[in-house]
Amino acid sequence: MADAPRAPVPDPVPDGRVKHMTTEPTTPPAPAGAPAAPMPGSVIPVDAPAVDAVPLDRLRASVSARFPRTVADLADLVAIPGIAWDAFDAANLQHSAEAVAALIRDTGIEDVRILRANKEDGTPGGPAVVARRPAAPGKPTILLYAHHDVQPPGDPALWQTEPFTAVERDGRLFGRGAADDKAGIMAHVGALHAVNEVLGDGFGLGVTLFIEGEEEAGSPTFRTFLETHQQELAADVIVVADSSNWKVGVPALTTSLRGLVDGTIEVRVLDHAVHSGMFGGPLLDAPTLLARLIATLHDDDGSVAIAGLVTADHAELDYPEATFRNDAGVLDGVRLAGTGSITSRLWAKPALSIIGMDIPSVALSSNTLLPAARAKFSLRLAPGQDPDAALAAIEAHVAAHAPFGARVTLVPGERGQSFATDTGTAAARAALWALGEAWGVPPVESGMGGSIPFIADLHDVFGAAQILVTGVEDPDSRAHSANESLHLGDFRNAVLAEALLLARLDAQGPAAGTGTASLT
């Protein structure tokens, strides 16, 4: 088949990279099953000696030859329902950690331990797997992060397959955790097998794996764990494999993440429930007043209406509305919220959602005026927003908009900093080069609307390390939802990209002094 016409290439900027295109590419959609056409991305200036030292073809062959085993091992992990929430069997989480530890030992790493840190109440946190391969003299060290705990499966009726039985269909692997984030674990494991097979004793890069066991529960002991094991986890480069690619066939390096605050808003109007016929009319019930309060959180066009929050409109990468609507499954006729480009709304502006409510279900409802109602909100924060200031802003807003004088209280929940990376660092350039080689198309430097609050902890504890956020998901992976799945072609590319990154960092240059590699 003839090659599809390529999208126009934008002009290079002075540092030799290519700016993101901000107009829709002209490349037509690829046929089903064909590689996706290239999207605008970055052409990375390369360190020629380091690149020449990377055996591209041999690493590609090694990853491909072992890939069926990699997928089979991933399927075995999917079968373990390791959930870090208190309502689920903790034995499964321990079993998950032990299975991950065994897979890492199989790569040849001998120093593999399952460790925990205590929560504030003294109870143990989730089991993390830490494995270490010391660096050869003069070589840097890389820390590879993923998490083995998963989200609860939710309503089984919404799944087309059993959540904890991996099923391959139409080039995708379905199952809870297949994408988020057990595929991240297997990307690390598969890459290590490849570099060990191809480079052998010549592979001197230090490698530490940190596979967390409580990420989906909010990482309650993450900071304590880092501080307790700071020496063992110290690295020059940190790869967090818990994000997404731009689309199937187009890789991405995540360059920004929104921050997060959440909490619970309670509206109270009575000291006890009363009969709706005897008292309804002069008095509005708590759910009605809660609904009115929630309605004040957005303005008429759907933008967040809380004063004082950081907002911007400068995302350069284009995300056509039709593509967004298809990716999100937006119903025909539903208007999108907010203003500015889709990417600005996703990456550079706040977004507020109501993610839970405490009111009676329809099945249990009665003719009663309820005295109180609660709602949990989740507020995503633009990069640069201080979470404490955002929380103060929403507290001031709900206090000022208390409907009909109702008593309104806000109980704060989780807080997480936003993240932005410098793609001009040597590690980022190496990662972008590896992504481009593995996929065969230019990678995208993309923001993400989601949040990974613990990255701020990594930055605080390991301030000199270069942090890279990568991933194996795509817009149809449906992480946290029913029918979660992983695109197997992109997964193979992700394994190869990490193997190439490891090989390039190994060849990139000697360390300067002790413990700090010359990766600038």
Secondary structure, DSSP 4 states (H G I P E B T S, - for coil): -PPPPPPPPPPBPTTS-BPPP-S---PPPPPTTSPPPPPS--PPP--HHHHHTS-HHHHHHHHHHHHHHHHHHHHHHHTS----STTS-HHHHHHHHHHHHHHHHTTT--EEEEE--B-TTS-B-PPEEEEEEPPPTT--EEEEEEE--------GGG-SS-TTS-EEETTEEESTTTTTTHHHHHHHHHHHHHHHHHHGGG---EEEEEEES-GGGT-TTHHHHHHHTHHHH--SEEEEEEEE-SBTTB-EEEEEE-EEEEEEEEEE--SS-EEHHHHBTTB--HHHHHHHHHHTTB-TTS-B--TT--------S---HHHHHHHHTPPTTPPPPSSS-HHHHHHTS-EEEEEEEES--GGG--SEE-SEEEEEEEEEE-TT--HHHHHHHHHHHHHHT-GGG-EEEEEEEEEE--EE--TTSHHHHHHHHHHHHHHSSPPEEEEESS--THHHHHHHHTTTSEEEEEEEE-TTS-TTSTT-EEEHHHHHHHHHHHHHHHHHHHHS--BSSSS-B---
